[in-house]
Amino acid sequence: MGNPHVLVISLPTQGHIIPTMELSRCLVKHGVKITVVNTDFTHKLVVNALLTEVDTADFIRLVSFPLDQFNDIFVSMPGKVKELIEQTNASDSDDDDKITCVVADGILPWALEIAAEMGIRRASFCTYAATMLNSVSSIPKLIEDGIINHDGAPTKEQMVQLSPTMPSMNTSDFLWVNRGVLESEKVFFEYALRNIRSINLSDWVLCNSAYNLEPGAFDMNPKILPIGPLLASNRSENSTGSFWPEDLSCLKWLDQQATQSVVYVAFGSSTLFDQTQFQEFATGLELSKRQFLWVLRPDIAEKLDDASIKGFQERVGTRGCVISWAPQQKVLEHPSIACFLSHCGWNSTIESLSNGVPLLCWPFVADQFHNENYICNFWKVGLGLKRDNKRGMTTCEEIKNKMDELLENETYKTNAVNLKEQIINSIKEGGSSSNNFKSFVEWLKV
């Protein structure tokens, strides 16, 4: 067989695109031809951001379809992908161009169904924690045991243990349980059910995690194989798949700061604050008297007042650096970073752990609450920020006090560094993630 040709399909959101592009780049390094399918909108964001880096056309073919609505990914995109495969694999096509495998996001089982119908190999790629995938595959038993209803809603808030080797989970932290800031709980549950179909359809189930991060999850379902963390820093290269151009000027500012003195603050691509909570958070940073690098998206809060932001920056002076988007992996590996105040998205979590950086946790939705549980209670590499229910917000005093507690207790940093060593060993030659990835590549080439 010639070089394999893999069609890669991701959910077109920032948290899914970045690890999917990293997986694609790693496969290319092993002689695998890659075609990445996307929507026109997401495609343009990725390409515009890449203009500051490298021309991905040298190693990855990018294909996009004119889909306007998010739901089109499930309605219109399947037909377009099937047509693309049929055209690429036509009888008169060059054998080296024919698609030999489909790697699809677990939320897109239709891609694997198409591959199965056409006799093409298939793999599902999980961009979040394996524990979350296990909670999804446990849905039938959770319903049978009366822990959740048939619509996915918990019958009551309680702690459950999916297996004896895994930490307990709060039913309110299941992946599909909504916190009121994104789509309906019903939609999240439908996404979860799609993952079950993907697991059953897949020859391989790959996960952007490491065995040492969640051993119980991988022991519970040996079909799920860790191949991560997939990070650009593992290859000394720039990250691929960002929706926004990265502001590299912050690296020069970090160079001027003392070792382990800077609090890095970033809440991902979709977190939203109301105006009152936003102002309270800014006050907390101001009260901390610590150096900080804050990734402040223009759309992070409604009616963001430019004048108040300018006043904030004038008050904190040179001890604060505020930018719209950061080269996060480069920031987290910088020696001046002391901790990461994060929304606890899976990408941010493993990027922080891979650099031995402890975390302050402010989760907002979906799997972020589960990740906080691991960070604070299982790995013990961070602290969670508590909400003051009387005031209806996380207060500026809570932010300052937890920041002090995290940075003045060396235990969190020590635990983070120890976990970093275990993670790095997993991706080294002979490590568990490295071996799993190599086995997958060998299977592709057979």
GIFEN-V947311 format. One record per residue. N is the residue number from 1. PSI is psi in whole degrees, -180 to 180 (* if undefined). OMEGA is omega in whole degrees, 0 to 359 (* if undefined). D_FIRST is the distance of its C-alpha to the first C-alpha in whole Angstrom. Layout:
N_PSI_OMEGA_D_FIRST / N_PSI_OMEGA_D_FIRST
//
This chain:
1_141_177_0 / 2_-167_179_4 / 3_132_180_7 / 4_152_178_8 / 5_115_185_11 / 6_129_173_14 / 7_122_185_17 / 8_128_182_20 / 9_124_182_23 / 10_154_167_26 / 11_130_188_30 / 12_58_174_32 / 13_157_186_34 / 14_-44_183_34 / 15_-22_179_34 / 16_-36_183_31 / 17_-45_185_29 / 18_-54_179_30 / 19_-31_178_28 / 20_-41_177_25 / 21_-35_177_25 / 22_-42_176_25 / 23_-42_180_22 / 24_-44_180_20 / 25_-39_179_21 / 26_-38_178_20 / 27_-40_178_17 / 28_-38_180_17 / 29_-20_180_18 / 30_22_173_15 / 31_20_180_13 / 32_131_176_12 / 33_136_186_13 / 34_135_167_16 / 35_122_179_18 / 36_128_180_22 / 37_136_182_24 / 38_174_170_28 / 39_156_179_31 / 40_-44_183_33 / 41_-51_180_36 / 42_-38_178_33 / 43_-45_181_31 / 44_-40_179_34 / 45_-45_181_35 / 46_-46_182_32 / 47_-42_179_32 / 48_-41_178_36 / 49_-32_182_35 / 50_-14_181_33 / 51_-24_179_35 / 52_-1_185_36 / 53_-98_184_33 / 54_165_178_30 / 55_104_184_28 / 56_-14_179_25 / 57_-19_179_24 / 58_-23_184_23 / 59_-15_179_20 / 60_131_175_20 / 61_127_180_21 / 62_125_179_24 / 63_139_179_25 / 64_157_179_28 / 65_146_181_30 / 66_79_179_34 / 67_130_188_35 / 68_-39_184_38 / 69_149_180_39 / 70_-38_182_37 / 71_-18_177_37 / 72_-23_179_35 / 73_-30_181_32 / 74_-18_185_33 / 75_-55_186_34 / 76_-33_186_33 / 77_-37_180_30 / 78_-44_180_28 / 79_-38_180_28 / 80_-39_179_27 / 81_-42_179_24 / 82_-41_178_23 / 83_-40_178_24 / 84_-44_180_22 / 85_-44_181_19 / 86_-43_179_20 / 87_-42_182_20 / 88_-35_184_17 / 89_19_178_15 / 90_153_187_17 / 91_-28_182_16 / 92_8_180_17 / 93_154_174_15 / 94_132_182_13 / 95_-33_181_9 / 96_-18_180_9 / 97_-17_185_12 / 98_137_180_11 / 99_124_184_12 / 100_-14_181_10 / 101_146_173_13 / 102_125_173_17 / 103_118_186_19 / 104_148_172_22 / 105_139_182_26 / 106_-21_180_27 / 107_-4_182_30 / 108_64_183_28 / 109_-21_179_27 / 110_-32_179_27 / 111_-38_179_23 / 112_-32_176_22 / 113_-43_178_24 / 114_-45_180_22 / 115_-42_180_19 / 116_-43_179_20 / 117_-33_184_21 / 118_5_178_18 / 119_30_182_16 / 120_140_178_14 / 121_158_185_14 / 122_148_177_17 / 123_142_175_19 / 124_141_181_22 / 125_119_179_24 / 126_119_184_28 / 127_2_178_29 / 128_-172_187_33 / 129_146_178_34 / 130_-31_178_32 / 131_-39_178_36 / 132_-38_179_36 / 133_-37_177_33 / 134_-36_178_35 / 135_-35_178_38 / 136_-48_182_36 / 137_-16_179_35 / 138_1_184_38 / 139_-48_180_40 / 140_-42_180_40 / 141_-35_178_42 / 142_-37_177_44 / 143_-45_181_45 / 144_-38_181_46 / 145_0_178_48 / 146_18_180_50 / 147_-35_174_49 / 148_159_175_47 / 149_176_181_48 / 150_-16_176_46 / 151_6_177_46 / 152_-11_182_45 / 153_134_177_48 / 154_139_177_49 / 155_-27_172_52 / 156_161_177_54 / 157_123_181_53 / 158_166_176_52 / 159_134_178_50 / 160_153_178_47 / 161_114_184_45 / 162_-31_176_42 / 163_158_182_41 / 164_-21_183_44 / 165_4_181_41 / 166_150_177_41 / 167_153_177_44 / 168_151_179_46 / 169_144_172_45 / 170_135_181_48 / 171_-24_178_47 / 172_-10_180_48 / 173_6_176_45 / 174_147_187_43 / 175_-38_188_40 / 176_-4_182_41 / 177_119_186_45 / 178_148_177_46 / 179_13_174_49 / 180_10_181_50 / 181_-16_180_49 / 182_-139_183_45 / 183_177_184_45 / 184_157_178_46 / 185_-35_179_45 / 186_-43_179_44 / 187_-44_178_41 / 188_-40_181_40 / 189_-38_176_40 / 190_-40_176_38 / 191_-43_181_36 / 192_-44_180_36 / 193_-32_178_35 / 194_-34_178_32 / 195_-35_178_31 / 196_-45_178_31 / 197_-40_181_29 / 198_-43_179_26 / 199_-44_182_27 / 200_-30_183_27 / 201_-15_192_24 / 202_142_168_21 / 203_-35_179_19 / 204_144_171_20 / 205_107_183_23 / 206_146_182_23 / 207_135_179_26 / 208_69_181_28 / 209_-178_178_30 / 210_149_184_31 / 211_-40_183_32 / 212_-19_179_35 / 213_-38_184_36 / 214_65_185_36 / 215_-38_181_35 / 216_-35_181_37 / 217_-42_181_35 / 218_-30_175_32 / 219_-34_181_34 / 220_-37_180_35 / 221_91_183_31 / 222_-15_178_28 / 223_-27_178_26 / 224_120_184_27 / 225_124_177_25 / 226_133_177_26 / 227_15_187_24 / 228_-171_5_27 / 229_137_177_29 / 230_99_183_27 / 231_143_177_30 / 232_-31_182_30 / 233_-21_176_32 / 234_-22_184_30 / 235_9_181_28 / 236_40_180_31 / 237_172_178_30 / 238_153_176_32 / 239_145_178_31 / 240_138_176_29 / 241_2_178_30 / 242_143_179_34 / 243_-17_183_36 / 244_147_176_39 / 245_137_182_39 / 246_137_179_40 / 247_101_184_43 / 248_-9_181_43 / 249_-26_181_47 / 250_-26_180_47 / 251_-37_177_45 / 252_-39_178_48 / 253_-41_178_51 / 254_-35_179_49 / 255_-25_183_49 / 256_-3_183_53 / 257_157_180_53 / 258_158_179_54 / 259_134_178_52 / 260_50_180_51 / 261_-11_190_53 / 262_133_172_52 / 263_119_178_51 / 264_127_184_48 / 265_119_178_48 / 266_136_184_45 / 267_27_174_45 / 268_-165_190_42 / 269_-11_186_41 / 270_-4_180_43 / 271_138_180_46 / 272_139_174_49 / 273_150_165_53 / 274_165_189_56 / 275_-40_182_58 / 276_-46_179_61 / 277_-36_179_58 / 278_-47_180_56 / 279_-38_179_60 / 280_-39_178_60 / 281_-46_179_57 / 282_-40_178_58 / 283_-38_178_61 / 284_-43_177_60 / 285_-41_181_58 / 286_-42_181_61 / 287_-26_185_63 / 288_-26_182_60 / 289_19_181_61 / 290_156_173_58 / 291_142_179_56 / 292_149_172_53 / 293_116_187_50 / 294_120_174_50 / 295_107_186_47 / 296_94_177_49 / 297_143_180_47 / 298_-26_184_50 / 299_19_186_49 / 300_-22_178_49 / 301_148_178_53 / 302_144_176_55 / 303_46_179_58 / 304_121_186_57 / 305_110_181_60 / 306_-36_182_59 / 307_-41_180_63 / 308_-36_176_62 / 309_-42_179_59 / 310_-42_178_61 / 311_-40_177_64 / 312_-47_182_61 / 313_-36_178_60 / 314_-38_181_63 / 315_-40_182_64 / 316_-20_176_61 / 317_-141_187_61 / 318_-7_179_59 / 319_-6_177_58 / 320_140_176_56 / 321_121_183_53 / 322_124_180_52 / 323_167_182_48 / 324_-29_178_47 / 325_141_187_43 / 326_152_168_42 / 327_80_196_39 / 328_-42_182_39 / 329_-36_177_37 / 330_-35_178_39 / 331_-48_185_42 / 332_-23_178_41 / 333_-1_180_40 / 334_136_184_44 / 335_-17_181_46 / 336_-13_183_49 / 337_129_180_47 / 338_-40_179_50 / 339_170_183_48 / 340_115_173_46 / 341_110_196_48 / 342_158_172_45 / 343_-5_177_45 / 344_30_167_42 / 345_153_186_39 / 346_-41_179_36 / 347_-48_180_35 / 348_-39_181_38 / 349_-50_183_39 / 350_-28_175_36 / 351_-41_179_36 / 352_-47_181_40 / 353_-36_181_39 / 354_-14_178_36 / 355_9_177_39 / 356_32_183_42 / 357_120_177_44 / 358_161_188_46 / 359_145_163_47 / 360_127_192_49 / 361_127_174_48 / 362_74_182_49 / 363_154_182_47 / 364_-35_188_47 / 365_158_169_45 / 366_-129_188_42 / 367_-8_182_40 / 368_-33_179_42 / 369_-38_175_45 / 370_-44_181_43 / 371_-38_176_41 / 372_-41_179_45 / 373_-45_177_46 / 374_-46_183_43 / 375_-47_187_44 / 376_-38_191_48 / 377_-21_183_48 / 378_-55_178_45 / 379_-26_181_44 / 380_50_179_47 / 381_16_181_46 / 382_179_180_48 / 383_149_177_51 / 384_147_176_51 / 385_126_184_54 / 386_147_179_56 / 387_135_174_58 / 388_104_186_61 / 389_-30_179_62 / 390_-40_180_66 / 391_-10_177_65 / 392_31_182_61 / 393_169_168_59 / 394_121_189_58 / 395_160_178_61 / 396_-33_178_61 / 397_-40_178_63 / 398_-41_180_60 / 399_-49_180_57 / 400_-46_185_60 / 401_-42_179_60 / 402_-34_176_57 / 403_-45_178_56 / 404_-45_182_58 / 405_-43_181_58 / 406_-45_187_54 / 407_-16_180_55 / 408_-5_177_58 / 409_109_185_56 / 410_-15_183_54 / 411_-41_183_52 / 412_-42_178_50 / 413_-42_179_49 / 414_-46_179_48 / 415_-39_180_46 / 416_-41_179_44 / 417_-41_179_43 / 418_-41_179_43 / 419_-36_177_40 / 420_-45_181_38 / 421_-40_179_38 / 422_-41_180_36 / 423_-46_181_34 / 424_-38_178_33 / 425_-30_182_32 / 426_-28_181_30 / 427_-5_176_28 / 428_164_176_28 / 429_124_181_26 / 430_-9_178_26 / 431_163_186_28 / 432_-44_179_27 / 433_-41_179_25 / 434_-44_180_23 / 435_-41_179_22 / 436_-42_180_21 / 437_-44_179_19 / 438_-38_178_17 / 439_-39_178_16 / 440_-44_180_15 / 441_-43_178_13 / 442_-40_178_12 / 443_-38_178_11 / 444_-33_187_10 / 445_-7_180_7 / 446_*_*_7
//
